[in-house]
Amino acid sequence: MSQHLDLNAGKTTARDQWERAAAGWDRHTPVIREWLRTATDSMLGMAGISPGSHVIDVAAGAGDQTLDIARRIGAEGSVLATDFSPTLVSLSRQRADAAGMTQVKTLVADGEHLPDGIGPFDAAVCRLGLMLFTDPLQGLREMHRVLRPGGGICTLVFSRPEKNPCVATLLRTAFEHAGLPPRDPFQPGGLLSLGRPGLIDQLFEQAGFKQVATTAIEAPFRLPSARHYLDFVRASASPIQQILSRLDAAAQERAWRDMEARLRAFDTAEGWAGPNELLLTAARR
Ligand SMILES: C[S@@+](CC[C@H](N)C(=O)[O-])C[C@H]1O[C@@H](n2cnc3c(N)ncnc32)[C@H](O)[C@@H]1O
């Protein structure tokens, strides 16, 4: 019971932090879009999204990939963009309205407890969200529940720490400055939590999915400098902000400067290129 309460408290903190990071995440949409362009196209294809599909987009954030889905499905389809942050959901609503995409519906919903009465959907996607769930297996069970039999799913998460040295550096530096011991990177809810080889396939199968297959893809983050990457992280990377939130402003500033210095290791002659490896996991209900 007390563990249940702790998990809920952790989730409330995470949601509040995403509420605070929402404007920053939204503002960085062009940068995120460019970074994830290939991965997003693959994710939509692997989920089997096509004209007329009815799709659920879980942990949709500010709705960038939701609009890609909307374009793919056309006016005959529908996409329900869900997220537990009301601010992010309202930003995705505004983005869809500005694009005149009436096939986009939005809903504030915890991905681990989707409401009854939605679906069944032809496809479900979750771009860089599932690894942040307190209980990713429960999130997958929920996506399984709302899909029609034979429906497709594809999720995108970070792979293991060695393949994501920038994220690993951010986490390590944040923990050091916060005076916390290094944390097991595969602990549930962390940015790299689903990167342990084989883990995500296992969770998909436990949730009841069939034909589970994971593909690793390179997704380097290319920006003019390490400072640009840090600007993105400071404004929008809620999990890092959450670790630093226990420090006063001056101590936080020292942590950010230290991160930037370490991340200059990825300077190249053509600017800054931070390596990332992502896992696309596709399956059928
Ligand atoms: C890294 S952002 C990705 C947003 C979006 N999918 C994208 O790729 O632009 C992670 C998102 O997961 C959402 N999130 C985290 N845990 C969640 C949960 N349990 N239920 C619903 N959304 C959640 C956050 O609010 C945030 O929007």
PDBQT file of the ligand as one rigid body, heavy atoms in Angstrom, charges set to zero:
ROOT
HETATM    1  C1  LIG A 301       9.584  13.235 -23.940  1.00  0.00    +0.000 C 
HETATM    2  S1  LIG A 301       7.930  13.785 -23.977  1.00  0.00    +0.000 S 
HETATM    3  C2  LIG A 301       7.371  13.166 -25.546  1.00  0.00    +0.000 C 
HETATM    4  C3  LIG A 301       6.143  13.887 -26.054  1.00  0.00    +0.000 C 
HETATM    5  C4  LIG A 301       5.740  13.517 -27.498  1.00  0.00    +0.000 C 
HETATM    6  N1  LIG A 301       5.353  12.134 -27.632  1.00  0.00    +0.000 N 
HETATM    7  C5  LIG A 301       6.842  13.849 -28.481  1.00  0.00    +0.000 C 
HETATM    8  O1  LIG A 301       7.563  12.930 -28.895  1.00  0.00    +0.000 OA
HETATM    9  O2  LIG A 301       6.990  15.041 -28.818  1.00  0.00    +0.000 OA
HETATM   10  C6  LIG A 301       7.181  12.661 -22.837  1.00  0.00    +0.000 C 
HETATM   11  C7  LIG A 301       5.698  12.859 -22.645  1.00  0.00    +0.000 C 
HETATM   12  O3  LIG A 301       5.200  11.799 -21.837  1.00  0.00    +0.000 OA
HETATM   13  C8  LIG A 301       4.130  12.302 -21.045  1.00  0.00    +0.000 C 
HETATM   14  N2  LIG A 301       3.905  11.331 -19.970  1.00  0.00    +0.000 N 
HETATM   15  C9  LIG A 301       4.791  10.861 -19.071  1.00  0.00    +0.000 A 
HETATM   16  N3  LIG A 301       4.203   9.944 -18.275  1.00  0.00    +0.000 NA
HETATM   17  C10 LIG A 301       2.915   9.832 -18.677  1.00  0.00    +0.000 A 
HETATM   18  C11 LIG A 301       1.804   9.043 -18.263  1.00  0.00    +0.000 A 
HETATM   19  N4  LIG A 301       1.881   8.181 -17.231  1.00  0.00    +0.000 N 
HETATM   20  N5  LIG A 301       0.638   9.164 -18.933  1.00  0.00    +0.000 NA
HETATM   21  C12 LIG A 301       0.522  10.032 -19.978  1.00  0.00    +0.000 A 
HETATM   22  N6  LIG A 301       1.529  10.819 -20.399  1.00  0.00    +0.000 NA
HETATM   23  C13 LIG A 301       2.719  10.707 -19.765  1.00  0.00    +0.000 A 
HETATM   24  C14 LIG A 301       4.647  13.682 -20.638  1.00  0.00    +0.000 C 
HETATM   25  O4  LIG A 301       3.638  14.545 -20.191  1.00  0.00    +0.000 OA
HETATM   26  C15 LIG A 301       5.292  14.142 -21.949  1.00  0.00    +0.000 C 
HETATM   27  O5  LIG A 301       4.369  14.811 -22.763  1.00  0.00    +0.000 OA
ENDROOT
TORSDOF 0
